[in-house]
Amino acid sequence: AAESLLAAVATAVPNPASGSFILIQMQPEQIESVPGFANREGALTAALRFMYQDDSIEAGFIKAPGKHRVHFGADGVQTNLFFGRKHHGDNKVFASYDRLIVMGYVTNQSVHVFNKVWLQKQIEVQDISTAYDPEKLRDTGPHNSIACSMLEVDHRPAYCHSGVHHAEGIPSVL
């Protein structure tokens, strides 16, 4: 299950911009079905950092429906997650909207990236149009990702099988 989730993320976001915050909306039972990551956003972050070969990537979950573990504010999103910070009091991660990629995990190996309209419904701010732009963060040039060698063959994104070093057929933003 964890490999399916990582494969879905790698398909939707083949090469995120450095410093991106990847926030994944899942049903609570979906999160529980991924025991290595269930309520362990630090483990998800570590896996994505390894897969993308980028220690600046951060990640988290939105449990849907129900109580969110994040707060969408005027300037960005703030979590109440613990990401291995040295002090337990420093357990919040803030990401401005220009670093944010929010996606919904639909089924095994299937995600969609949420657009500005979806995000606008989550917050009270009237206009975030200049800040949230996941398209510019999803595939940012030469790949450092090791998804094509890290994931089992059946879980690898289509671009791993094409022999090219850039993502083709990246799912569109919904």
N, C-alpha and C positions, 0 to 999 in steps of 0.2 A: 504494500500500500504506500509506503514512504517513497519507493522508487517511482510509482505512478504519479505521485504528487510532484516530485522533482522533475520528472519528464514533462508534465503538463506546464510547469513554470518555465522550463527551458524552451518549450515550444512557443509559448506566448511572449516570452521575454528572452530572446536568444543571447543578447549581450547588453545588459543594462549599463547605463551610465554610472560611473564611479559615484558613490555616495547615495545611490538610489535606496529608497525604502519600499520594499515589496510587501504589500498588505493583502492577505488572502482571506476572502469571505468563504466560510464553509458552514454547513449545518453542524450542530453540535455532535451528532452521531458520526458525521464524516471525520471530524477531528479525532474522536475517540477511536475510529478505525485505523488511525495512523499512530500506533502506540509510541513510536520513537519521537514523535513530535507533539503528541497530545499534551496540551498545557505546558509545553516546553519550547517556547518561541526561541529561546537561546540555542536549542539544538537545530531548529530550522535555519536560524541565522548562520550557524556554523556550517551547516551543509551547503547553503547557498554561497557562502563565502568561499568554501572549498571548490564547489562546482564552477563558479565564475572566476576563481583565482583573484578575488578582490576583497580585502579585509574591510572595506568601507561600506559594503552592502549590509543593510539591516532588514529584518523581516518580522512579521507578526500575523496574527489571525484576527479576523472579526468573526465572532460566533453569531450566526444568523439562523433563525430570527432570535430576538431576545437581547439580553444585555450585552452591549459592546464593551470590549476591553480597551477601546480607544475613544478619544474625544476629538471630534472634528471642530476646530475653532476658526477664528478669523484668519490666522496666519499659517495654519497648518494642522497637522494631526499630532496628538500626544497620546502615548500609550501609558499604561500602568504595568508594563512588563519588566521583567528582570533580564538583562542581557549580559550577565557576568561582570557587571560593574564591581569595583572593589568594595564599595560601601553600599550596604543594603538600602540606605536612605536615598541613594541616587539611582532609583529604579525606573525612572521615566525616560522615554526616548521621544524626542521631538523631531518631526520632519516637516519642513515647509512644503507647500504644495508643489513646488517646482522639482522636488526630489521624489515625489510619491507616484507609485504605480499600484493601483488597487485592482484586484482581479477576483472573479468568482470561480470557485472550483465546482464544476457542474457534475462531472462523472470522472471515472478513471481516465487519465490522460486528456482531459478536456477542461480548459479554462477559457474565460473571456475577460478581457481587460475592460473595466468600466470607464465610461466617458465622463465628460464634465456634467452632463445632465444628471447622471446618477449621483455624482458627488454633490452637486448643488442641492439635491434633495436631502442630503445627510447633514447639512450645516445651515446655519442661520444667515450667513453672509450672502449678500445679494449678488455679487459678481466676483467669481474666481477665475474668469475666463483667461486672464493673462498668466495665471500661475500654474494651474493643473494642466499638464500636457503630456500624458504618458507616451504618446507616439514618439516624441523626441528622445525618450529615455530607453526605449525597448531594444533598439539595435543600433549601437553607436560605433560601428566600424569594425576593425579587425578583432576577431574573437580571441579572448583569453580563456574562454570556457572550456572545461574538460568534459562537458556533458556527453560528448560522442564517445569518449573512452570510459567514462565513469559508469554510465548506465548500461544495463543489459541490452542486448541487441533489440529485443522486442519493445523496449521502452524508449529507445532513442528517438529524438525528433526527426522528422523527415529530412531536414537539411543535413543530418549526419550521413544519410545514405546517398546524397546527391553528388558527393565528391567536391563540392564547392565550400568555400570557407566563409560564406555569409548565408544568412537565413533567407530562404525563399518560401513563399506561401505562409508568412506569419499571419495568424488570425487577426482580423480587424478589430478595432476598438468598438465596443458596443455602447 
